Amino acid sequence: MTVKFEQRIDIKAPADVVWSIVTDPNKWPLWFPDIERVQNVSAVKSGGTFEWQKGKNTGSGAIVHVDPGSNRMRVVTRMGSSQVTHTFDIDRSGGVLGIGSNASRFQYTMEYDPPGGAIGKFVAGGNPLDLLKVKQTVEKLKSLAEGQVGKI
């Protein structure tokens, strides 16, 4: 019984700039939820793996899908018995801003199976902490991308 949290945000930066941040593991601690440190990245491509830390806890990650053509990446993170799927999509069309290649729309989807069956899903589905985490993730990425415009 998977719960899903999703947020979209329009970014005043080209999709290529946003994609370069999403696919750069050195920048993940700046915006990727719960990741404070990344190490042992095998490759940022489908089948790639990495280790990550949050505080004193260490987890593993798998890059299950990367498609530069559609600007989509799916990553699965694991820590203990917890597994979370993160999907990042970048729309090159400029989102609703209508500014063409100078803008993009970023969508982040976080999914996981909560413990506790149907009751766990009900509680997690209304979890304001996870909703806030997803909202903060898209806002951090927006800030990073808009800060890169003109620097590249």
N, C-alpha and C positions, 0 to 999 in steps of 0.2 A: 504494500500500500504506500505508494510514493507520494510525498508532498512536494509541491513545487512553488518556488517564489521567483517572480520575474519582474524586471524593471527595464525600461527603455529610457534613453536620454539623447537629446540632440547635442552634438558637439561641433563647435566652430573650428574644425580642423579636418583636413582631408582624411579619407579612410586609410590611406597609406600610413599616415602618422599614427593613427589609432592602432592599426594592425602591427606596426613596429613595436609599440609598447606592449600589446597583448602577447606578442611572441618573443619578447625579450625577458628571459628568466631573471636577469639582473635587476629588472624593474618590478618584478612580481611583489617583493616585500612592500613596495610603495602603494599597492592598490589591491592585490589579490587577497580575498578574505582569509583571515587567520594565518597567513604565511608571513612570518617575520624573518625567515632566512631560508634560502634555497641552496642546495649543494648537490653534487654528483649528477648533474643533468646529462643524460646520454645524448639526447638530441631533441630539438623542438620540431618534431614531425610525428606522424602517426606511428605508434609503437615506442616512442620515447618514454623514459622514466626519470624520476628525480626523487630526492629526499627533501623534506622541509621541516622547519621547526616553528613551534609556537611556544614561547617560554622555554621551559625545560623539556617539553614533550616533542618527540620526533615522529613524523609520519612519512608515508611514501606517496608517490603520485605516478600516474600513468597518463600520457598524452594519447588518448584513444583515437582522436581524429583531428587532422589539420588540413584545411583546404584553403590555400591562398587565393584561389580563383573566386571563391564565394566569401572570403574573409570570415571563416568559421573555424573555431577550435573548441574541442570538447576535452576536458581534463577530469580525471577521477582522482580524488584525494582520499587517503585512508589514514586513520589514526586509531589504533586499538581496533575495536569492533565497528567504529563509525566510518561509513563510506559516503562521500558526497560527490555528485556529478555537477560540474560547472560547464555551462555552454556559453560561449562568447560569440556573438554575431555582429558584424559591422556592415551596415548598409551604405554602399558607395553613392547612392542616389542623392545624398544631401538631406536625408530625412524629410521633415516637414518644413525645414528652413528654406528650401528652394534655392539654395545658393550653389548648387551644382557640386563641383569637385572640391570646393573649399569648406564643405561641411559633411557631416556623416551622422548616422544614428547608430548608437551602440545599444545592444540588448544583452543582458546577462540573465541567465536562468540557473538557479541552484535547486537541485533535487536530491532527496534522500529518503530512505525508508526509516521512519522513526520507530523506536522500540515501543512495544505495548499494543500492537495490532490496531484495531479500529479506533480505540480510545486514544492511543498515541498519535494516530494520524489526525484525529479531530483536534487534539490539543496543539500539535505541531502546526497544523494548517492555519491556526490563528496566532501563531507565535510572533509577537511583535519584535523580539530580538533578532530573529532571522530576517524578517521583513526589513528592519533597520539595517542589518548587515548588507543586504543586497542593495538597498538604496545608497548606502555609503560607498559601496564598491563602484557603482556607476558614477557617482559624484567625484570620487578620487581619480578615476580614469579620465573623466572629462577635464578635470583640473590639470592633470599631467599633459594630456594631448593639447589642450589650448595653450599651455605654457611652452610647448615645443614649436608652435607655429612661428615661423620667422627665424628660428634657431637652426633649422636643418638646411 
